Each structure stands twice: as C-alpha cells, then as structure tokens.
Amino acid sequence: MSYKRAEHILPAEIIELIQNYVDGESIYIPRKDNNRREWGERTNIRNELDTRNQQIYDDYQQGYEIIELVKKYFLSEKSIQCIILKMKKTV
C-alpha cells in the first residue's frame, strides 16, 4: 500500500470536510467491494504454496516421517500436520 498526498488527488472542499473529522491524522480508505482482491492474487505465492503442500503430502504418502518433513521444508511439526490433514480431506 502506498500513500498519496490528499492535496494531489482530492478537491480542497473534500480535504476540508475530512479535516473536520481527522485533522492531520493518517486514515485508511478501503477499496470498493467489487475492487477487492483475494490474498495472493497479485503474485504467484498461492500456487507456489499449493505446489509445496502437494509435495509435502506426496512425500508423506511415500513414507517420510513428519520429523523428516519438518527438516526438509523448514516448517514446524504442527504446520506439517495441518497441511497433511488438509490434503487428506481434499483427496
């Protein structure tokens, strides 16, 4: 998220109106509902995590112990267990 100077994008009347409520404070103006994006939508991270989680589950199916997966993927034991449980439910 980047900041924009109000005087560069808003008419003076609107700035004065906002100043009646928050004078000199930073405020967040949320996106319109139809412009909202899901987490990871702008990057490929969601796909990367899905691929990683599938690999973790495949390794588990091939006989890897959870402690081995912890060391291989640098995740906590609880994270590995959650991923395996989630993958079992989707299969």
C-alpha positions, 0 to 999 in steps of 0.5 A, a space after each residue: 500500500 502506498 500513500 498519496 498526498 490528499 492535496 494531489 488527488 482530492 478537491 480542497 472542499 473534500 480535504 476540508 470536510 475530512 479535516 473536520 473529522 481527522 485533522 492531520 491524522 493518517 486514515 485508511 480508505 478501503 477499496 470498493 467491494 467489487 475492487 477487492 482482491 483475494 490474498 495472493 492474487 497479485 503474485 504467484 505465492 498461492 500456487 507456489 504454496 499449493 505446489 509445496 503442500 502437494 509435495 509435502 503430502 506426496 512425500 508423506 504418502 511415500 513414507 517420510 516421517 513428519 520429523 523428516 518433513 519438518 527438516 526438509 521444508 523448514 516448517 514446524 511439526 504442527 504446520 506439517 500436520 495441518 497441511 497433511 490433514 488438509 490434503 487428506 480431506 481434499 483427496 
